[in-house]
């Protein structure tokens, strides 16, 4: 048995596609940080430890700021200790995120091209103020942090922006482009796990076909066929048995269809 959840992460990498995945594009930065952290946790066992250590000292620092309040003065030695530990954590997390996004982006570009065609180049943009705040003198004023009761610098504030044709997907792309990008993200995750040498990768596709047009459905089918040839295990759920049968037939791969009758 595993003593900690972190020991299990990455052993059986799984990627799930659901109708709610559009929150990665349309939601706030918290959703994209969760996605980024979960991906990194499955390929880098040390990453989880860095996150836990950062969150521990971040919680301690925030508690100190709140306890002192906007008109007080925190213990400078204690604050310096927290800042020193957080600096080490932020530096390692920032480096891991930069490296992973650079390695992941080509896979995303490949699958987005399959979904939407070559006329729409896609890229990832890592939004982080860490480089600007690496030096203590360049960080937000302590008085502002005391007023907010929060640490106003660090990787806990990072975001990832998706760019199409040089413009923000969240602000300017159509709903169809959002769907294509989400599918490409998930398929690229599978390919990335395979590239990292994982013997088995699981793709779980939950009730998304009804919301896809024919072009995206064909792109998803083609991608799933290629992934299964590489060893990815695909599990699908759908409310239309005939559609699933047609989809599996077009993949030309061994499959089993299990009807679930309420």
N, C-alpha and C positions, 0 to 999 in steps of 0.2 A: 504493500500500500504506500501511497505517497503521503509524506508528512505535510507537505505544503502544495498548494495549487500550482505554484511556479515550477515545481518539479515535473508536472504533467504537460505544461505548455510546450508545444512543438513536437511532442511525441507522435501525435496523430493529427497533422495539420488539416484543418477543414475550412472550407470557404462556403458561405451560405448566401444565396441570392433570394431576396424576398421583395415584395412590393414596397416595403417600408424603407428600402435602401436609398431612396431619393433624398433622405435626410442628410446623407453624406454631402450632397451638392447644395441642397436648399436650407439645411439647418445651420446652427451656429458652430463656432470654432471647436467647442467641446466635442461634438460628434466626430470631427475630423481628427482631433488629437486621439480620441479613443481608438479610431480605426488605425491610425499610424502606430500607436503604442501596441495594439494587439498584434499587428503584423510583425513588428520588430521583436516582440516577446516570443513569437513562435520560431524565429530564426536565430536569436541571440539570447542564450540563457542568462547572461550577465545583465542584460538590459532591464529585466524585471527588478533585479536587486538595486540597480541605480535609481529606478523610479521610486521604489519603496523608501530608499534612503533619502531621496530628495523630498518626498512627501512628508516624511517624518520631521526633517529639519524645517521644512516650510511651515508645517503645522505649529511647531514650537515657536518659530519666529512670528507668525501671525498672532499666536496667543499672547506673546510678549507685547506686540504692538497694541493689541486690544486692551490688555491689562493696564498699560501705561496711559493710554488715552491721548487725545490731541494736545494736551497741555503739559504732559509729563516728559520725562527724559529716561529712556531705557538704560540699563546697565551696559556701558560701552564694551566691556570685556565679553559679556554674554552675547551681545549683538555681533561682535567681531567673530566669535566662535561660530555662530549660525551662518554668517556670511561666508566664512572660509569653507565650511562644509558644503554649503549650497553652491558655491563657485565651482568646486570640484565636480559635483553632480551635474550641474548645468553644462559644463564643458563636455563631459562624456556623453550626455544625452544629445546635445546639439550635434556633436560629431557623428554619432550613430545615425541620427535622423538625416543629416545631409548625405551621408554615404548611401544609406538605404534608398532614399528618394532618387538619387542619381542612378543607382543600379536598376531601380524599378521602372523608371520612366520609359525606356525603350520597349518594354513589354506592354505597357499601357498604350503607347503609340501604335504598336502592331495590331492590337485587338480593336482599338478605336477605328483604325483604318478599315478593318474587316466589317465593322458595324455601320460606318458612315461614309466610307470612301476616302480616297487620298487627298481630297480637296480641303479637308478640315484638319490641319495639324493641331495636335493637342500637346500640352506641356504641363508640368507640375511646377508650382512656385512655392518655395518654403518661406513663409513669413515669420521671421523671428527677430526680436530686438536684442538677442544675446550678444552679438558681436559689438553692438553699440554700448552695451552695459557690462561688458566683461571687466572693465576697469571700474573700481568702486566710485571714483570721482565723477564718473559719467552716468551714474544711476540716478533715478528720481530722488528728490530731496526727502530726507527722513521725515521732515515735518508733514509732507503730503501723505506718506505712508501711515503715520500716526493718526492723521485725520481720517484716513480710509479704513484703518485697522487691517490693512492687507499689504503684502509684499507686492510692489508694482514693477518688478523686473524678474526675468527668468523664463525658463522653457515651459512653465505651466501656462504661459500666455501665448504660445506659438499657434500658428495656423498653417493650413495648406490651401493654396488657391489653385483651381483648375482653370487653365487658359486655353481658349480656342481662337485661332486666328488673331492672337494678340490681345484678346479681350476676356474679361472675367466670365466664366460660364454661369456663375450664380446670378450675375446681373443682366447679362445680355443674351444667353443662349435660350433656345426654344425648349419646350417640354420634351420633344423628341430627342434633342441633343443631350438633355439630361439623362434620359433612359439609356441612350447609347453609351454614354460615358460610364454610368454605373455598371452596366454589363461588362464593359471593357475592363474596368477596375477589378471586378471579381475574377474574370478569366485570367487577367494578368497576374493576380495573386496565385492562382493555381500553377501557372507556368513558372513563376518565381520560386515557389516551393520545390517544384521538380528540379529546377536549376540548382537549388541548394542541396540536392542529393537526397531529398526525402523519398524513401521507397514507395510510400503510399500517400496520396493526397485525395481528399474527399471533397467533391463538389455537390452541395445540397441546393437544389433549385426548387423553391417552394411557391407554387401557384402564381407564376408570373406570366404565363403564356397568353392569357386572355388580354393582357394589357400591352402586348407587343404587336406592332404591325408586321406585315409579311417580310419586309426587308430585314428587320431586326431579328425576327424569328429564324430566318435562314442563316443569318450571321451567327446567331447563338448555336444553332444546330451544327454548323460547320466547325465552329470552335470546339464544341463538346466532342465531336467525332475525333478531331485531332488530339485532344487531351486524353481521351480514352485509349487511343493508340499508344500514348506515352505512359500509360499506367494509372491515370486518374480514375478513381471510382466515382460514378455519377449517380446520384439519387434524385429522382424527380417526384413531385406531387402535383396533381392537377385534378380539376373537377370534371374534365372531359376525357373519358377513356379512349375514345376514337382518336382524339388529337394526340394523345400520348403514343398510341400504337403507330400512327403515321410518322410521328417524330422519331420513334425508335427505328422504324423501317428505313427512314432516310439516313440514319447514322451507320447502317450496315455493321452493327456491332452486336455481340451476344447480349441479351437483356432478359429480364424477368419482370412481368407486369403483375402487380398484386392488387386486385380490386378491394377496396375497403367499403363494406356495406354497413351503414349505421343500424 
